[in-house]
Structure formats: structure tokens, C-alpha cells
Amino acid sequence: MVAKRIIPCLDVKDGRTVKGVNFKSLRDAGDPVALGKLYSEQGADELVFLDISATLEKRKTLAALARSVAKEINIPFTIGGGITSVEDIAIALENGADKVAINSAAVRRPELIADAANAYGSQCIVLAVDAKNIDGQWWVHTAGGTKPTDIELFSWVRRAEANGAGEILFTSMDHDGTKQGFAIEALAEMNEFLTIPLIASGGAGQKEHFKELFDRDAADAALAASIFHFGEIPVPTLKTYLKQNNITVR
């Protein structure tokens, strides 16, 4: 079995880590670079930083965040949030990021995935997808989950893989911050047909949720935020539990 990855996620707004429920009611969770360093030291496999701030100087903010993180941690990290062009991707990678997550811009201009993959390689390009289950079907949302689209989730990730995405980061908006478990059925269905890695996001609240996810082979990696940020389940505790339950983790 390929080793499963545990990935803390840090949503960054105005230089601080924040976390909400269903993409709302954000609360402060600390300094993103300090948290990233802590998780690196604790044995996290990768980190994801998503800059959700609205700023006219987005590229400067992006570069500064990447540089600050790269100085302090020694594990791979992904940066996303407001990435709209190959130039933005270049800035993130040139300043230390290992991968870049694109979301809304890829929906607006799907060829961005291919352009980015051609320029920097699929291994650098993560398609982040926020989706909500409406009347039994999963629909992609953009702009931090605020704008619904008429794009169906499964067809979108298939297209993204065909266009050169190297990884899919799927966040269930229905599960985000609820701590009631991952969207297992949707994840399992996607992981069945995708040939690229799938990261599960949204809903982690107990160690058992990670075990269920990996027992079902519903994802290659699990991403979580608040349980790590607020000390509810430390990364080493989670990894030890998974190993004790015969799940191979890095």
C-alpha cells in the first residue's frame, strides 16, 4: 500500500491563520509560519497554505508568504488562494513553494491547468475544488465557496486530470469545519476513477474519521485544519493511532 499523507491546512487572512465552519464565522488560529514550523517538527507530511485575503498586492503577499514558510520548514508545501495566472504560479514556486493550488481561475479558464502543467510540470499543479451536494449531486463553487456554478464535480476533476493537473484537493463545503467526518462516498467514487492523487478535505474531527477514510481507500491524503490548530489531535498522536490500526503512513 502506498503510504497515506497527513496534511495540515492553514487558511491565511491578513497574515494570520483563520478557521471557520462551512466557510463562515472565521476565528483566529495563530501565526501561519509558526504553526507550519510546528507541524513540520511534529511529522506532518506536507502543508497547504491558502491565502484567502483580498488584496491589491496579491503577488507581493504571495511571494512574502512563500519565502517566510520556505525559511522555516523542511517538508513540501503548497500555496494557493488568488492564483490567476502562470505568472502567479511562477512567483510562488520561485519563492520556495513546492506546489501551487488553483481553484476559481481554473474554472474561469480551464486551459490554465494545461498552461501551468506545460510550464512547470503536473507534479507542481494541484487543482483545489470546493463543492456542495445539492439534491444528490455535487456542484462546484468558486470564490471561496460563495459562487455556485453549473459544473458537476466528477466531470470537472476528470477534465482537470486530462488537462494535466497532478493532484486533486477536494473540499466538501457541507462537511467543512463540522468535525462529523469526511465526504466518504464522494471521495471513494472519485478515487476509483482518478489516476492522480486525491486529497480529502472537510469534516475531520476524530482520529476515527481518518481511519475510515483510509480503510475505504477513499483518498491518498487527508487534510485538516482546526483539529491541529487548536490542539485537539496532535499530528504525532494521529499518526501513531493510524499505524496501530495497520494504516501505512509516512
C-alpha positions in Angstrom: 0.0 0.0 0.0 1.2 3.5 -0.8 1.8 5.4 2.4 -1.0 7.9 3.2 -0.2 11.5 3.9 -1.4 13.8 6.7 -1.5 17.4 5.7 -2.4 20.4 8.0 -4.0 23.2 6.1 -3.6 26.9 7.0 -6.1 29.4 5.7 -4.3 32.8 5.9 -6.2 36.1 6.1 -4.3 39.4 6.6 -1.2 37.5 7.8 -3.0 35.3 10.3 -4.3 31.7 10.2 -8.1 31.5 10.5 -10.6 28.7 10.6 -14.4 28.7 10.3 -17.4 26.3 9.7 -18.9 25.8 6.3 -16.5 28.6 5.0 -18.0 31.1 7.5 -17.5 32.5 11.0 -13.7 32.7 10.9 -11.7 32.8 14.1 -8.0 33.4 14.6 -5.8 30.3 15.0 -2.3 31.9 15.1 0.7 32.8 13.1 0.9 30.7 9.9 4.6 30.4 9.7 5.0 29.4 13.4 2.2 26.8 13.0 3.8 25.5 9.8 7.1 25.1 11.6 5.4 23.3 14.5 3.6 20.8 12.2 6.8 20.2 10.3 8.6 19.3 13.5 5.7 17.1 14.6 6.0 15.0 11.5 3.3 16.3 9.1 4.0 15.1 5.6 3.1 18.3 3.7 1.5 21.6 4.4 -1.1 23.7 2.5 -1.3 27.4 2.8 -4.3 29.1 1.3 -4.2 32.9 1.3 -7.9 34.0 1.4 -7.2 37.7 1.9 -8.5 40.1 -0.7 -5.6 42.4 -1.5 -4.5 44.6 -4.4 -0.9 43.5 -3.8 -1.7 39.8 -4.0 1.6 38.8 -5.8 3.7 40.6 -3.2 1.8 38.9 -0.4 2.1 35.5 -2.2 5.9 35.9 -2.6 6.4 37.0 1.0 4.4 34.1 2.4 6.2 31.6 0.3 9.6 33.0 1.3 8.7 33.1 5.0 7.5 29.5 5.0 10.4 28.1 3.0 12.9 29.6 5.5 11.3 27.8 8.4 10.1 24.3 7.3 11.8 21.4 5.6 8.8 19.5 4.2 6.9 20.1 0.9 4.3 22.8 0.9 1.6 24.1 -1.4 0.4 27.7 -1.7 -2.9 28.8 -3.1 -5.5 31.5 -2.9 -6.0 34.1 -5.6 -3.7 32.3 -8.2 -5.0 33.5 -11.5 -2.1 33.1 -14.0 1.1 31.2 -14.9 2.9 34.3 -13.6 1.4 33.9 -10.2 2.4 30.3 -10.2 5.9 31.2 -11.1 6.1 33.7 -8.2 5.0 31.1 -5.7 7.4 28.4 -7.0 10.3 30.8 -7.4 9.9 31.9 -3.8 10.0 28.4 -2.3 6.7 26.7 -2.7 6.8 23.1 -4.0 3.3 23.1 -5.4 0.6 25.6 -6.3 -3.1 25.2 -5.8 -5.5 26.7 -8.4 -9.3 26.9 -8.0 -11.5 29.7 -9.3 -9.2 30.7 -12.0 -9.2 27.2 -13.4 -13.0 27.2 -13.6 -13.0 30.5 -15.4 -10.2 29.4 -17.8 -9.7 25.6 -17.8 -6.7 25.9 -20.1 -4.8 27.5 -17.2 -4.3 23.9 -15.9 -2.6 22.8 -19.1 -0.6 26.0 -19.4 0.7 25.6 -15.9 1.4 21.9 -16.3 3.3 22.5 -19.5 5.3 25.3 -17.9 6.2 23.7 -14.6 5.2 20.0 -14.7 2.0 18.4 -13.5 3.7 17.5 -10.2 3.5 21.2 -9.2 -0.1 21.7 -10.0 -2.9 21.0 -7.5 -6.5 21.6 -8.6 -8.4 22.7 -5.5 -12.2 22.1 -5.7 -14.9 23.3 -3.4 -18.2 21.6 -3.9 -21.6 21.3 -2.3 -24.1 18.5 -2.5 -27.4 19.9 -3.8 -30.3 17.4 -4.3 -28.0 14.5 -4.6 -25.4 16.0 -7.0 -22.1 17.7 -6.2 -21.7 21.1 -7.7 -18.5 23.1 -7.9 -18.4 26.5 -6.2 -15.9 29.3 -6.7 -14.7 32.5 -4.9 -14.2 30.8 -1.6 -17.4 28.8 -1.9 -19.6 31.9 -2.4 -20.4 31.4 -6.1 -22.3 28.3 -7.3 -21.6 27.1 -10.8 -23.3 24.7 -13.2 -20.2 22.4 -13.2 -20.6 18.9 -11.8 -17.8 17.7 -9.5 -16.9 14.4 -11.1 -16.8 15.7 -14.7 -14.7 18.6 -13.5 -12.0 16.5 -11.8 -11.9 14.2 -14.8 -11.3 17.1 -17.1 -8.7 18.6 -14.8 -6.7 15.3 -14.8 -6.9 15.2 -18.6 -5.6 18.8 -18.8 -2.6 18.0 -16.7 -3.4 18.5 -13.0 -1.1 16.5 -10.8 -3.3 16.2 -7.8 -6.9 17.0 -6.7 -7.7 18.7 -3.4 -11.4 18.2 -2.8 -13.2 20.1 0.0 -16.7 19.3 0.8 -18.4 22.6 1.8 -21.1 20.6 3.6 -18.5 19.0 5.8 -16.1 21.8 6.3 -15.4 22.6 9.9 -18.3 20.3 11.1 -15.9 17.6 12.5 -18.5 15.0 11.5 -16.3 13.1 9.1 -15.2 13.3 5.5 -17.5 13.1 2.5 -16.5 9.4 2.1 -18.9 8.3 -0.6 -18.0 11.2 -3.0 -14.3 10.7 -2.3 -14.4 7.0 -2.8 -16.1 7.4 -6.1 -13.6 10.0 -7.3 -10.6 7.9 -6.1 -11.9 5.0 -8.1 -11.6 6.7 -11.4 -8.7 9.2 -10.8 -5.2 8.1 -11.6 -3.7 11.1 -9.8 -3.6 11.5 -6.0 -6.7 12.8 -4.2 -6.6 14.8 -1.0 -9.6 14.7 1.2 -10.6 18.0 3.0 -13.6 19.0 5.1 -15.0 17.3 8.2 -12.2 15.8 10.1 -13.0 15.8 13.8 -11.8 12.5 15.3 -9.0 10.0 14.7 -11.6 7.5 13.5 -12.5 9.7 10.6 -9.0 9.3 9.2 -9.1 5.6 9.7 -12.5 5.3 7.9 -11.2 7.4 5.0 -8.1 5.3 4.5 -9.8 1.9 5.3 -12.1 2.7 2.4 -9.1 3.8 0.2 -11.2 6.9 -0.5 -8.1 9.2 -0.7 -4.4 9.3 -0.9 -4.0 12.0 1.8 -6.1 13.7 4.4 -6.1 17.4 5.0 -7.4 19.0 8.2 -7.2 22.4 10.0 -8.9 23.1 13.3 -8.1 19.8 15.0 -4.5 20.6 14.5 -4.6 24.4 15.1 -6.5 24.1 18.4 -4.5 21.1 19.7 -7.4 18.7 19.6 -5.5 15.9 17.8 -1.7 16.5 17.5 -0.1 15.2 14.3 2.1 12.6 16.2 -1.0 11.2 18.1 -2.9 10.8 14.8 0.0 9.1 13.1 0.5 6.7 16.0 -3.1 5.8 16.0 -3.2 5.1 12.3 -0.1 2.9 12.5 -1.7 1.0 15.3 -4.6 0.3 13.1 -2.5 -1.1 10.3 -2.6 2.0 8.1 0.7 2.8 6.4 1.6 6.5 6.9 4.8 8.3 6.1 
